Amino acid sequence: MRTGAPPAPAEQMLEAQRLWPYRPRLFAKAFRYQYVISRQEEQIHSFSHHTCGQWHIHAGKDLPACALHDALGRPFGVLLGIAVGPTGLLSAPLQHLPLDSTAPDFWDRLEDFIVDTAGRFALIAESGGQARFYTDPVGMIGAVCDPLARRVAASPLLALDRPVVPNPKVDPEIVAHHGGKISLFHTADKHVRRLNPNFYLDLRTFREHRFWPREDDSLNAPADPVEAFDRIYAQASFNIGAIAAAHPTALPLTGGQDSRLLLTFAKPHADRIKHYFSHINNYATRRDAAIGGILCQRLNLRHQALDKRDYSLPEAEIEKRRSIYHLTTGAPMPPPQEHLNGTANGLPENTVILRGHLTDLLRAVFVTRPQGLWDVVNWQIKKLLIVPNSMFGPETASLFRDDFTAWQKTLNTPARSKAVDFLFLEVYYSSTVGAVFPALWQHFYLSPFNSRRLIALSLSFADKHRVESGPVFGIIERFAPELSDVPFDFEAPADLGTLHGCEGSFGSMTRDRRLAAIARLARTRPGPGAEPQQQEDLPAGTV
C-alpha cells in the first residue's frame, strides 16, 4: 500500500474559472476590467493582488488599481478603475488624499470626496475597525455581492465559488431572446445581489447603507441657471481633459444630444482625444455618422466611420464572443451589435471610450408622468424593461412589486423629490451599464459625467425644462455655437443627400431651437466673454 503525505486539497476555483472553456490567456483578456474582493487570496490568472486590512483585492490585468493613503501617508484603501477627483486623475500606483484616516469624521469626509469624484470606479476603505465598499454613482464599474461567501465582484460568476442557483425571478429565455433586463438588484443567481450604487456595503455585516444624497442635501432649482451651466461645463470638461491626458481615448459621435454634449465639453482638450468615430450598422446609424462627420468638420477633427460593410468576423468567432459574453456578464445576454459585426475592432484595444450616460438626466428621460403618479408602481416597473413593453402585464408587475416598493422605501427626502430620476440612476442604469460595461473586454467604457456632483447639478433644473432638453441646448449654444448650428437627428432630413447638400448652413433646420436657447441665455446673462445676443441674432455659420 502506498504511503506518504496526503494529497494537497484541490485549489478552490471561482465559477467563472470553472466554466471557462478556452485558454487561460483568453480568460485574462475577457476579464481584464473586472475584480474580486474577498477574505481569502484567490488564485486568478493574470489578476493583480492588493490588500486593505483583512480584505484581498484582485484586479484584472488592465483595470487600474491605486493604493490610497491619507494626508499623513497612512494607507487606508484601494481604488479600482478610472476616476477623476476634485484636483485631477486618481492614478496608480499611489495617491494621497487630503483626509485624516484616524479622524472621527473620516467617513463623512471620504464620502464628500467620493461625491466630487467622476468616472467608473470602486473604492474599498478601512478605518476605526470598519471596512466599507463604495462605487461610482450608477455602479458602472460593476458591483455584485454574495453575502454567503462574503465576496464582492464586478460580475456574478466572479462572486461565486459554486454553481449558479437559478433565480426564480429571472427568465433566461426573455433575457436571451427578447432583450429583457435583470433588474431591481437581481442577478441570474438567487443569492447574488447587485449593489445599489448610492449605498456603501458594510463589509463586516454585508449590509448596505445609503450615503448619498444626504438628508440635508438640496436638489432645488439653481438661482442662476447659466451659472449652473458654467459649473457643469467646467467640471465635465476638466474630467475629460484629465482622462484623455492619461489614457488613449475615443469619443463616439451620433446625431443625438448626449454625444454632442460630450463633444462640447471636450472642445478645450480636443487634441488629446485620439479617435472621433461613429458605428454604422444600419441606415439610422449611417445618418448618425453623417452628422458626426459634420460635427468633426466644425472643429477641424478627423472623423472615422466604422462601417460594418468593412468588417467581418467568421461565424466561429461570433459564437465565441457570444459564449464569452455570457460568462463575463453571468447571464445569457446578447452582446452589443458592434462586437458581433466586427466594427468594435476599428479602434485599438484597451482604448478608453467616453460615453454620454448620465448627461441624459439633463433631458429627464425617465420623467414621462407627472409627480402625482410617482407612487403608481406598474408604469415604473414597465420602464425597467424587465420584459419588452409588448410583453408587460399584471404578472410581471406583481412579480416585482415587492422589490420596487422595498427600493422606494430607501429614498430619503431629496431622493424622493426626484424619485423617477433615482429609479433611472440606481435601478435601471446599475442593471444595464453596470452589467454590460465590465463584461466588454476590447475597450474600457466610461462616462466622464458619472459624478454625483454633476448629477445633483443636472437634477436641480425644473423637470419641465429638462424634458424639453433646455439645459442641453443651452450648454451647447453657450459653449459651442458652431456645434449648435448642426441639426440633431430629430431635425435632420431623412435623405442624406439633402443633409450633405446644405453646404454647411442649416439655419432652416435649427433656427427655432437656437433662437429659443439664445433667448433663455439672454434672460440671465451673456455668454463667456461676449455681449448678450439679441433674440434675432445667430452666431456665425447660420443663415
N, C-alpha and C positions, 0 to 999 in steps of 0.2 A: 504494500500500500504506500502511495506516495505521501511524503510528509513535507513540512516546511511552513513558511509564513502563509497565512490566509490570503486569498486573492484580494486585491485592492477593490474597494467599492466602486461601482460604476459611476462615472462622472455625471453629475446632475446636469441635465440639459433643459434649456428653455424650449417651449413648444415651437417657437419659430425655428430653432435649430433642429429639433427632432423631425419636423415636417419638411425640412429643406431638401429638395431632390437634386440640386445642382452642386457644382464645385464650391468649396469654401470661399474662393476668391470672388465669386459672383455674389455670395451672401454679404461679403464686406461691402460690395458696391450697392447692393439693393437696400441695405440698412445703414448706409453711410451717414444719414442725417438723423438717426434715431438714438435712443438712450434707454438705459435701465438704471434704476436706483433701488438698492436692496440692502438688507442687513448683512448679507454674506457676499464675498467676492465671487462674481460669476466668471465663467470661462467662455468668453465670446470672441471668436476670431476677429482680429483687427481693431477691436474696440479699445480705446484708451481707458485707463483706470485712475480714478481720483477718489479722495475721501473727504467727508465732512463729519467730524465726530465719529460716531459708530456706523455711519452710512457709507456704503460703497457706491460710487457713481461711475457708470460705464458709458462712454460716448462713442458713437460711430466715427469712422476714420476721418470724415470730413465735417463733423459737427464741432464747431469751435467750443472749447471748454476753457474757462477763465477762473483762476483762483481769486477769491475776494478777500481782501484784508481791510481792516478799519484804518482810521487816520493815524493810529499809533503802530501800525504794522502787524496787528494781531489777526490771524486767519479766522474767518467766521463762516465762509460759504464758498459755493461754486456756482458760476453762471454758465448755462449751456445755450448755444445759439448765437444769433447776431442781434445785438441790442445797442441802441444809442441813448446814453444818459444825457442829463442836462448840459454837460460840458463836452460831450463827444462820444465816440465809439468806445464801448467796453471790450477791449480786445485782449486776446490771450498774450502771454500766459498768466499775467497777474495784474490786478487793478486794485488801487487803494481808493476806498470810498470815504467821503467826509462824514464818517459816523464813528461813534464810540460803542463798540460791541458789548461793553460791560455796563453801559448806562441803563437806568430803569426805563427810559423811553426809547430804547434801541429799536424795538419792533415798530413803534409808530414812525420813527424817523426812516427806517428802512422802507416802510410802506409808502411814505411820502416820496422817496427816491424812485420806487417802482412805478408810482403814478406818473412820474415825469419821464419814464423810460419807454422807448418805442422799439418795435421790431418783432422778431419771432424768437422767444426765449423762455427758459425756465430757470428758476433760482432756488437753490436749497441753502438754508442758513441755520446756524445753531448758536444759541446764546442763553445763558442762565438755565441750562438744563432743558431747554426747549429746542426742538428741531421742526422747521416748517418748510413747506414746498409751495412755491408761487409760480405762476405762469404769466405770459403776456395776456392782454385783455380778452382775447377770444380763444385762447388755447391753440394758437396757430402752430406752436411747437409740437402739438400732440401730447395729451396727458390723460392716461387711464391708470386705474389702480386696482390691484387685487388685495382687498383687505385681509383675506385669509392668509395669503403668503407674505403680506407686508412688503409689497413690491409696487413701484411706480414705473411706468414706461411710456414711450411715445405711441405704442400701438398694442393691441390686446395680446398678440402671440408672444411678445417680449415680456409681458407681465406674468405669463403662465408658465408653470413647470409641470403641467398636467394637460391631458386632452381637454378640448373645449366642451363645456356643458352647454348645450343649446339653450338659448334664451327664448322662452315661450312667447315673448312679445315681438320677436323678430322673425319675419317670414323671408327666408333666403331666396325664394322664388321672386318675390316682389323686389328685393334688393338687386338680384342678378339680372332680371329681365325687364323690369319696369321702372328702374331708376329710383326706387324707394330709399329714403334716408333712415339710418338707425339713429333715432333722436331721443331727446329728453333724458340724456346721460346714460342711455343703454349702450351696450355693445353686443356683439354676437354671442358672447359668453354670459351665462346667467348671473355670475358673481362679479365679473369685472365691470367697473363703472367708469364712465368718462367723467372727469372732474369739471365742476363749474369753475371757469377761469377767474372769476372775481371773488372766489373763496381761496383761502390758503388751506392746505392739508396739514393738520397736526400729525406729525409722524410718530408721536407716542401713542395716540389713540386711533389714528386713521379716520378721524372725523374732520369734516370741512366746516369752515367758519368764514362768513362774509367779511371782507376787509374794505371793499370798495363798491359803491360810494359809501362814505361815512354818513351817519345820520344827519350831521350838520352841514354836509356838502350842499351846494346850491347848483341847480341846473336852470336857473332863471334866465330870462332873456337879457342879452347884454344892453347896457345903457347906450353904447355906441357900436352898432353893428359893423361899421367899417374898421374900427379898432380890433374887433374880433376877427375880421378878415385878415388884418395885418398880422395878428398873432398866429393864426392858423398858417398863413403863408410862411412866416419866418421859421416856425418850428418844423413844418413839413419839409421845407427847403433845406434846412440845417440837417435833418435826418438823412435826406437823400445824398447830400454832399459828403457826409461822414461815411456812409456805406459805400458810395461809389469811389471814394478815395482809397479804400482799403480792399475792395473786392472787385473782380471783373463783373460788371453789372450790365443788365439789359432791361429795356423798357418796351413792353408791347403796346402798340397803338391800335385803336379801333375808332369807329365813328361815335362811340359813346362818350358819356360825360366823365366817367371815373379816370380813364386813361389820359384825357385831356387835362384834367386837374393835375395829375402826376407830372405831365409834361410842363405845365405851368410852374409847378413847384421846382422842377428840375432845371429850369432855364439858367440860373446862375452857375450851375455845375454841368451844363450840357456836354462839355468836352470830356468830362470824366466818365461818362456812360459809353460803353464800348459798342452797344448794339441797340438800334431802334428797329423794331420789326413788327410784322403782322402775320398771323397764320391765315392761310387761305384753304378752307375745307369745303366751301360751297359758295353760292352766289352772294349770300348775305355777308360772309367774311371777305369776299372779293371787294364789296363796297367798303367794308372796314379798311381794307388795305389801301384802297384808292384815297380815302380820306386821310389815313395815316401818312401816306406819301406826301399829300399836300401840306399837312402839318409840319412835316420834316423840312419841306422846301421853305416854309416860312422862317425857320430857324437855321437854315443852311446846314442841315444834318442829313447824313446818309440813311436811307430807309431800306430795309430788307423785307421783301415779300417772300415768305416761306410757303410756297405753293405745293400742295400735296401731289400735283402732277409731276413735280421734280424730285419726288422722293418715293421710295417703295421699300417695303420690308417683305422678306419671304414669309410665307404663312407659318412656318415653324417658329420664326422669331416673334410673330404676333401672338401666337399661342403661349410662347414662353413668357412674354411680357404680361399677358393676362394672368397666367399662373403665379408669377412673382408678385404682381399687384394684389392678388388675393391674400398672399402671405404678408405683405408689408402693411396692408390695411387691416388684416384679420377678419375680412368679410368678403363675400363674393361680389364685390363692387366692380363695375366695368371701368377701365382706365379712361382718362380723358382722350379725346379723339386724336390729338396731335401726337400722342405716344403710341398710337396704333398705326397711324398712316405715315409715320417717319418724320414729320415736319419738326418735331422736337429735336431731331438730330441736326437741325440747321444752326444751332448755337453750340459753342464749345461746352463740354461737360463741366459741371461744377460752377456754372455761371449763376450769379445771384439775379433772379428775375423779380423786378419790382411789380407788385400788383396793386390795384386800386381798391382792394377791400377796405371797408370802414369809411372811405370817402362817400359811400352811398348813404351814410347817415345824414349827409347834407341834403339828400333827396328824400329822406324819410320813407324808404322803400317798403317798410312793413306797416306804415300808418295808413291803412286803407279804410278804416272805420273810425267814427267819432269816439271821443273819450268815453262817452256814456255807454259804449258797447265793449269796453275793455275788460269787463268782468264776465262777458259771454265767452264760454270756453271753446265751443266747436269750431268757430271760424279761425281761431288762433292755432288750434291743433292742425287744422287743414293747411295752414300756411307753412308748417314744418315739412310738408311733402313726404311724410312717412309712407304714404301711398300716393300715386298720381291723383290729381284733382278729380279725374273721371271715375276713380275707384273709391273715393272718400265717401263714407256714410256713417250712420249712427254706431255701427260696430267698432270702427276704428276710433271714433271719438270716445266711446265708452271704455275701450281698452286702455287708453292713455290719459283719461280724465284725472285719475289719482296722481299720476306723475306730474301732470301740468299744474294741478292745484297745489301740490307739495312745493314745486318750484315757485309758484306765485306767492306763497306764504313767506318765502325768504326775502322778498323785496322790502326794503325799508322805505322811508318817506321819499327821498329823492328818486330812488329807482322806480317807485310806484308812479311818480309823476310822469315818467317816460316808460311805462311798463311794456308797451309793444316794442319799443326800441331795444329794451333789455331782453325781450324774447328773441329778437334778432341777434343780439350780441352773444348772449350766454347760452342759448339753446340751439338756434339754427346754425350760427357760424361755428360753434365748437364741434358740432356733429358733421359739418361739411368740410371747411378748410382744415379744421382740427384733425380730421381723419385722412384727408387727401394729401395735404402738403407734405407731411412726414413720409408718406408712402411713395412719393415720386422721387426717384433716385438720380435722374440725369442732371437736375438743376435744383437750386435752393430758392424756393419761392417765399417771398415775404412782402408785407405791406409796410412802407415807411410811415403810414398814417395810423398804424396799430399802436396807439398810445392813449392811455386813459385821459391825459390832459387834452389831447386833440378831440377825443370822443366827447368830453364834457363841453368843450367849446362848440362842437358841432350840434350837440343836443340843446344848447342854450337858445338857438333860434326857434321862433314860433313854428309849430307843426305846419301850419298853412303855408308859411314862407318856404319851408323845406320841401313840402310836397310839390310846390311849383318850381323847385330847383333854384330858387332865388339866390342862396349862398353860392352855389356852383357858378352860376352865370356872373354873379358879382365879383367873385375872386378872379375868374379868368379875365373878365373885362378890365379889372383894375390892374392886373399884373402882366397880362399877355394879350393886349387887344388884337395883335396880329393873329393870334390863335382863335380869339372870339369871332373873328371875321369869317372863319371857315365853318361851313354848315355842319351840324351834328347829323347823325344818321336819320333822325326823325324829320330833319329839314331838307336833306339832300334828295335829289330826284332818283327814281329807281334806275334810270338809264345812265350808265357810267359815262357814255359818250357826252351826255348833257353836262355832267359834272366836270369832266375834263375840258369841255368846250367853253367854260366860263372865263377862261384866261385869267385866273387869279382874282376875280372880282365876284363876290357872292352876295352883294347888297340886297338883292331882291329876296334871297332866301333867309338872311339873318337879320335884316333891318329891325323888325318888330321886337325880336328878343333883345337885341343890343340896345335899342332905344330905351326899353323898359329897365334894363340893368343900369344904364348910364343915369337915368332919372333917379333911381334909388340911391346910387352912389352920390349924386349931386345934392340930394336932400340932406346928407350928413356933412361930408367934407370932400375936398378934391382928392384925386389920386396922388400918389407919391411924387413930389417934385413937379406937379403940374397945376395949371389953373383949372378951376371947375369947368366941366364941359356943359354947354347948353344942350338941352334935350335933342335939338335937331342936328347936333354935330356928331360925326362919327370919325374915329381915328383913320389915319391914312390906310389905304388898301381897300377902302369901301367906297362904292359908288351907289 
